[in-house]
């Protein structure tokens, strides 16, 4: 592979209105703000999405210290200037640039994703195939990936059951319900009673403490696929103590920021499943490393979502095509969140609760430039001359 000169990097803050409000134990989201990154070189453009959101409410700050403003600063003033003017033939130099920072995984992941796309295009490979390059997987990659849908906290149990029924009618076979104290056992019981055979999981977003162990043990009766991140966002040890008391597998999400965290979690039996979010772990490179660790240990993993546009969704689907992704991922159809996305073609749910892996070079979607411009609130260009 010949070297590609990185000529310039463009950053855009965009915001898209959600089709319907999405509430978790941390608060209510009405829009999806993010940073779209484009990296230009060799006559090609690679696209990435930084999923850090606006800190317009206290709730989002409780999820992550990264916001649009922090990520904009890190990308504009540190990461992009360090990359422009360099020649690349792999993604490793971008990973190394990012590792000079402490933290800021979402900012790093957005830039890295754009470079993955650029390099995959330069070789004429779909990102799903490019991610496998140099790896020793014995299994073929998936042509379609199993997916599920996440349902926020609703106004009533009846409304929740109705929403579940609607998504099952659309073709989703795995349902994730957001829960919080006071909205857990009864809603799980009602949904399981109505739909005894669906793959059902719960996501607490760190809403409980170890003192709630006996209460959470009641969830064992509902034959859940998993309960995701019941305890503190930065905890591994107490999750191990909780897992020893539950039959239901614990899945760790917010606690896993690095490969080391994944190793510790497995060693302590703090979880039996890991949710890999590229934005949370610093990019596709580290996401693939956690996948490889889990595959070697025979541990199931899946790809989490953060309401990405078609750009981030395409990258997530490519990662979900790796052989160790054995559980349905949070990669819903494009129409789940947005009336008008910024990428085409949209991702469509197949009747078997899967989404096709793109086969065009790179992330495999085209950017709808007019729509991107319409959503853009701020943009800047970083080049070798700036």
C-alpha positions as CSV (number, residue, x, y, z in Angstrom):
1,X,0.0,0.0,0.0
2,X,1.4,3.4,-1.0
3,X,1.6,6.3,1.4
4,X,-1.3,8.8,1.5
5,X,-0.5,12.4,2.2
6,X,-3.0,13.9,4.6
7,X,-3.7,17.3,3.0
8,X,-6.5,18.7,5.3
9,X,-9.0,17.8,7.9
10,X,-12.5,19.4,8.1
11,X,-14.5,19.4,11.3
12,X,-18.2,20.1,11.6
13,X,-20.6,20.4,14.5
14,X,-24.0,19.2,13.5
15,X,-27.3,18.6,15.3
16,X,-30.1,16.4,14.1
17,X,-33.6,16.2,15.7
18,X,-34.6,12.7,16.9
19,X,-37.9,11.3,15.6
20,X,-39.0,10.8,19.2
21,X,-37.5,11.7,22.6
22,X,-35.2,9.1,24.2
23,X,-35.1,8.9,28.0
24,X,-32.7,6.9,30.1
25,X,-31.9,6.8,33.8
26,X,-29.6,9.9,33.1
27,X,-32.2,12.1,31.4
28,X,-34.0,13.0,28.2
29,X,-32.4,13.5,24.8
30,X,-34.3,15.3,22.0
31,X,-31.5,15.8,19.4
32,X,-28.2,14.1,18.4
33,X,-25.4,16.7,18.3
34,X,-22.0,15.4,17.2
35,X,-18.8,16.3,15.3
36,X,-18.4,15.0,11.7
37,X,-14.7,14.6,10.7
38,X,-13.5,14.4,7.1
39,X,-9.9,13.6,6.2
40,X,-8.7,14.5,2.7
41,X,-5.8,12.9,0.9
42,X,-4.9,11.3,-2.4
43,X,-8.0,12.6,-4.0
44,X,-10.2,10.8,-1.5
45,X,-12.2,11.8,1.5
46,X,-12.6,9.6,4.6
47,X,-15.5,10.3,7.0
48,X,-15.8,9.7,10.8
49,X,-18.2,10.7,13.6
50,X,-17.2,11.8,17.1
51,X,-20.2,10.9,19.3
52,X,-19.5,13.4,22.1
53,X,-22.6,15.4,22.6
54,X,-23.6,18.8,23.9
55,X,-23.6,19.5,27.6
56,X,-26.8,21.4,27.3
57,X,-28.2,19.6,30.4
58,X,-26.6,18.3,33.5
59,X,-27.7,14.8,32.5
60,X,-25.3,14.4,29.6
61,X,-22.4,15.6,31.7
62,X,-23.2,12.7,34.0
63,X,-22.6,10.2,31.2
64,X,-19.2,11.5,30.0
65,X,-16.8,14.4,30.6
66,X,-16.5,14.6,26.8
67,X,-18.8,17.1,25.1
68,X,-18.9,18.7,21.7
69,X,-16.9,21.6,23.1
70,X,-14.1,19.4,24.6
71,X,-13.9,17.2,21.5
72,X,-13.8,20.2,19.2
73,X,-10.9,21.7,21.2
74,X,-9.0,18.4,21.2
75,X,-9.6,17.7,17.5
76,X,-9.0,21.3,16.3
77,X,-6.0,22.2,18.4
78,X,-4.2,18.9,19.0
79,X,-5.2,15.8,16.9
80,X,-5.9,17.3,13.5
81,X,-2.7,19.6,13.5
82,X,-0.6,16.6,14.5
83,X,-1.9,14.6,11.5
84,X,-2.1,17.0,8.6
85,X,1.0,16.9,6.4
86,X,1.9,13.4,7.4
87,X,2.0,10.3,5.0
88,X,0.1,7.2,6.1
89,X,-0.1,3.6,5.0
90,X,-1.8,2.3,8.1
91,X,-4.0,3.6,11.0
92,X,-1.3,3.0,13.6
93,X,0.3,6.5,13.5
94,X,-3.2,8.0,14.2
95,X,-3.6,5.7,17.1
96,X,-0.2,6.7,18.5
97,X,-1.0,10.4,18.1
98,X,-4.2,9.8,20.1
99,X,-2.3,7.9,22.8
100,X,-0.2,11.0,23.6
101,X,-3.4,12.3,25.2
102,X,-4.8,11.1,28.5
103,X,-8.5,10.4,27.9
104,X,-10.6,12.0,25.2
105,X,-11.5,8.6,23.5
106,X,-14.5,10.0,21.6
107,X,-12.4,12.7,19.9
108,X,-9.7,10.2,19.1
109,X,-12.3,7.7,17.7
110,X,-13.9,10.3,15.4
111,X,-10.6,11.2,13.7
112,X,-9.4,7.6,13.6
113,X,-12.6,6.4,12.0
114,X,-12.2,8.9,9.1
115,X,-8.7,7.6,8.5
116,X,-9.9,4.0,8.5
117,X,-12.4,5.0,5.8
118,X,-9.8,6.9,3.8
119,X,-7.3,4.0,3.8
120,X,-9.9,1.4,3.0
121,X,-11.1,3.5,0.1
122,X,-7.5,3.8,-1.2
123,X,-7.2,0.0,-1.3
124,X,-10.7,-0.4,-2.8
125,X,-11.8,-2.5,0.2
126,X,-15.0,-2.3,2.2
127,X,-14.1,-1.3,5.8
128,X,-15.4,-4.7,7.0
129,X,-12.7,-6.4,4.9
130,X,-10.0,-3.8,5.7
131,X,-10.5,-4.3,9.4
132,X,-9.6,-8.0,8.9
133,X,-6.4,-7.2,7.1
134,X,-3.3,-8.6,8.9
135,X,-5.6,-10.4,11.4
136,X,-5.6,-14.2,11.7
137,X,-9.3,-14.9,11.9
138,X,-10.3,-18.4,10.9
139,X,-13.9,-17.6,10.5
140,X,-15.3,-15.7,7.5
141,X,-16.7,-12.2,8.1
142,X,-20.4,-11.7,8.4
143,X,-22.3,-10.4,5.3
144,X,-25.1,-9.2,7.6
145,X,-25.1,-8.5,11.3
146,X,-27.6,-9.3,14.0
147,X,-29.1,-6.2,15.5
148,X,-31.6,-5.1,18.1
149,X,-33.4,-2.0,19.2
150,X,-33.1,0.1,22.4
151,X,-36.3,1.5,24.0
152,X,-36.1,4.4,26.3
153,X,-38.1,4.8,29.6
154,X,-41.7,5.4,28.6
155,X,-44.6,7.1,30.3
156,X,-46.2,3.8,31.3
157,X,-45.8,0.0,31.2
158,X,-48.6,-0.2,28.7
159,X,-46.8,2.2,26.5
160,X,-43.6,0.2,26.8
161,X,-45.4,-3.0,25.9
162,X,-46.9,-1.3,22.9
163,X,-43.5,0.0,21.7
164,X,-42.0,-3.5,22.1
165,X,-44.9,-4.9,20.0
166,X,-44.3,-2.2,17.3
167,X,-40.6,-3.0,17.0
168,X,-41.2,-6.8,16.9
169,X,-43.7,-6.1,14.1
170,X,-40.9,-4.2,12.3
171,X,-38.7,-7.3,12.6
172,X,-36.5,-6.7,15.6
173,X,-35.8,-9.9,17.6
174,X,-33.7,-8.4,20.4
175,X,-35.2,-5.7,22.6
176,X,-33.3,-3.6,25.1
177,X,-35.2,-1.7,27.8
178,X,-33.7,1.2,29.7
179,X,-34.4,0.9,33.4
180,X,-33.8,2.8,36.6
181,X,-34.9,2.3,40.3
182,X,-38.7,2.1,40.3
183,X,-38.8,1.2,36.7
184,X,-37.3,-2.3,36.4
185,X,-38.9,-5.5,37.8
186,X,-42.5,-4.6,36.9
187,X,-41.8,-3.4,33.4
188,X,-39.6,-6.5,32.7
189,X,-42.3,-8.8,34.0
190,X,-44.9,-7.2,31.8
191,X,-42.8,-7.4,28.7
192,X,-41.7,-10.9,29.3
193,X,-45.3,-12.0,30.0
194,X,-46.4,-10.5,26.7
195,X,-43.4,-11.7,24.7
196,X,-42.1,-14.9,26.3
197,X,-39.7,-15.9,23.5
198,X,-38.0,-12.6,22.5
199,X,-34.3,-11.9,23.4
200,X,-34.8,-9.3,26.1
201,X,-32.1,-7.3,27.9
202,X,-32.1,-4.4,30.4
203,X,-29.8,-1.4,30.5
204,X,-29.4,0.5,33.8
205,X,-26.8,3.1,32.8
206,X,-25.2,2.9,36.2
207,X,-28.4,3.6,38.1
208,X,-27.9,1.2,41.0
209,X,-25.5,0.4,43.8
210,X,-24.4,-2.9,45.4
211,X,-27.0,-2.3,48.1
212,X,-29.6,-3.1,45.4
213,X,-28.3,-6.6,44.8
214,X,-31.3,-8.4,46.4
215,X,-33.6,-6.3,44.3
216,X,-31.7,-6.9,41.1
217,X,-31.8,-10.6,41.8
218,X,-35.5,-10.5,41.1
219,X,-34.6,-9.9,37.5
220,X,-33.2,-13.5,37.2
221,X,-36.7,-14.9,36.8
222,X,-37.2,-13.2,33.4
223,X,-34.6,-15.2,31.4
224,X,-32.8,-12.0,30.3
225,X,-30.0,-12.0,27.7
226,X,-28.1,-9.7,30.1
227,X,-28.3,-6.6,32.3
228,X,-26.0,-3.9,31.2
229,X,-24.0,-1.7,33.5
230,X,-26.1,-1.9,36.6
231,X,-23.5,-0.3,38.9
232,X,-21.1,2.7,38.8
233,X,-19.7,3.9,35.4
234,X,-16.1,3.4,36.6
235,X,-16.5,0.2,38.6
236,X,-15.3,-3.3,37.9
237,X,-14.8,-4.7,41.4
238,X,-18.3,-4.3,42.7
239,X,-19.7,-5.7,39.5
240,X,-17.8,-8.8,40.3
241,X,-19.5,-9.0,43.7
242,X,-22.9,-8.5,42.1
243,X,-22.3,-11.0,39.2
244,X,-21.6,-13.7,41.8
245,X,-25.1,-13.2,43.2
246,X,-27.0,-13.1,39.9
247,X,-27.8,-15.8,37.3
248,X,-28.4,-13.1,34.7
249,X,-25.1,-12.2,32.9
250,X,-23.8,-8.8,33.6
251,X,-22.6,-6.8,30.5
252,X,-20.1,-4.0,31.1
253,X,-20.3,-0.8,29.0
254,X,-19.2,2.4,30.6
255,X,-16.6,0.7,32.8
256,X,-14.6,-0.6,29.8
257,X,-12.4,2.1,28.3
258,X,-9.3,0.1,27.4
259,X,-8.1,-3.4,26.6
260,X,-6.7,-3.6,30.2
261,X,-10.2,-2.9,31.6
262,X,-11.6,-5.7,29.6
263,X,-8.8,-8.1,30.8
264,X,-9.5,-7.0,34.4
265,X,-13.3,-7.5,34.0
266,X,-12.8,-11.0,32.7
267,X,-10.2,-12.0,35.3
268,X,-12.5,-10.8,38.1
269,X,-15.6,-12.3,36.6
270,X,-17.1,-8.8,36.8
271,X,-19.1,-9.5,33.7
272,X,-19.7,-12.3,31.2
273,X,-20.3,-10.0,28.2
274,X,-18.8,-6.7,27.0
275,X,-20.5,-4.0,25.0
276,X,-17.8,-2.5,22.6
277,X,-18.5,1.1,21.7
278,X,-15.8,2.5,19.4
279,X,-16.3,6.0,20.8
280,X,-15.9,4.9,24.4
281,X,-12.7,2.8,23.8
282,X,-10.9,5.3,21.6
283,X,-11.7,4.0,18.1
284,X,-12.0,0.9,15.9
285,X,-8.4,-0.1,16.5
286,X,-9.0,-0.6,20.2
287,X,-12.5,-1.9,19.7
288,X,-11.0,-4.6,17.5
289,X,-8.4,-5.4,20.1
290,X,-11.1,-5.9,22.8
291,X,-13.0,-8.1,20.3
292,X,-9.9,-10.2,19.7
293,X,-9.4,-10.7,23.5
294,X,-13.0,-11.7,23.9
295,X,-12.8,-14.1,20.9
296,X,-9.7,-15.8,22.3
297,X,-11.4,-16.2,25.7
298,X,-14.7,-17.4,24.2
299,X,-16.6,-14.4,25.7
300,X,-19.5,-12.9,23.8
301,X,-19.4,-9.3,22.8
302,X,-21.5,-6.9,20.8
303,X,-21.3,-3.4,19.4
304,X,-23.1,-0.6,21.2
305,X,-24.6,2.5,19.6
306,X,-24.8,6.1,20.5
307,X,-27.5,7.2,18.1
308,X,-24.9,7.6,15.3
309,X,-25.7,9.1,11.9
310,X,-25.2,6.9,8.9
311,X,-21.5,7.7,9.0
312,X,-20.9,6.3,12.5
313,X,-23.5,3.6,11.9
314,X,-21.6,2.3,8.9
315,X,-18.4,2.1,10.9
316,X,-20.1,0.2,13.7
317,X,-21.6,-2.3,11.2
318,X,-18.1,-3.0,9.8
319,X,-16.8,-3.7,13.4
320,X,-19.9,-5.8,14.1
321,X,-19.0,-8.0,11.1
322,X,-16.0,-9.4,12.9
323,X,-16.3,-13.1,13.8
324,X,-16.4,-12.7,17.6
325,X,-19.5,-10.5,17.6
326,X,-22.0,-13.1,18.5
327,X,-24.8,-11.1,20.1
328,X,-27.2,-8.6,18.4
329,X,-25.7,-5.2,18.4
330,X,-27.3,-1.8,19.1
331,X,-27.3,-0.8,15.4
332,X,-30.9,-0.1,14.4
333,X,-32.1,0.9,11.0
334,X,-31.5,4.5,10.0
335,X,-35.2,5.3,10.3
336,X,-35.1,4.4,14.1
337,X,-33.8,7.9,15.0
338,X,-33.8,10.3,12.0
339,X,-36.3,11.3,9.3
340,X,-33.4,12.5,7.1
341,X,-29.9,11.1,7.7
342,X,-26.7,12.5,6.1
343,X,-25.6,9.2,4.5
344,X,-27.1,7.2,1.6
345,X,-28.1,4.5,1.2
346,X,-29.9,4.2,4.5
347,X,-29.5,1.1,6.6
348,X,-32.6,-1.1,6.4
349,X,-33.7,-3.9,8.8
350,X,-34.0,-7.3,7.1
351,X,-36.9,-9.6,8.1
352,X,-34.4,-11.8,10.1
353,X,-33.4,-8.8,12.4
354,X,-30.2,-8.2,10.5
355,X,-28.6,-5.3,8.6
356,X,-26.5,-5.8,5.5
357,X,-22.8,-5.0,5.7
358,X,-21.8,-2.4,3.1
359,X,-19.8,-3.7,0.2
360,X,-18.6,-0.5,-1.4
361,X,-15.1,0.7,-0.5
362,X,-14.6,2.4,2.8
363,X,-17.6,2.8,5.1
364,X,-19.7,2.1,2.0
365,X,-22.1,5.1,2.1
366,X,-22.3,8.4,0.3
367,X,-22.6,11.7,2.1
368,X,-25.6,13.8,1.3
369,X,-23.8,17.1,1.2
370,X,-26.9,19.3,1.1
371,X,-28.3,17.7,4.2
372,X,-24.9,17.8,6.0
373,X,-24.7,21.6,5.3
374,X,-28.3,22.0,6.5
375,X,-27.4,20.4,9.9
376,X,-24.0,22.1,10.2
377,X,-23.7,24.7,13.1
378,X,-20.0,25.3,12.9
379,X,-17.1,24.2,10.8
380,X,-13.4,24.7,10.4
381,X,-10.6,23.4,8.2
382,X,-7.1,22.3,9.5
383,X,-4.4,22.1,6.8
384,X,-0.6,22.2,6.7
385,X,-0.8,25.9,6.0
386,X,-3.0,26.8,9.0
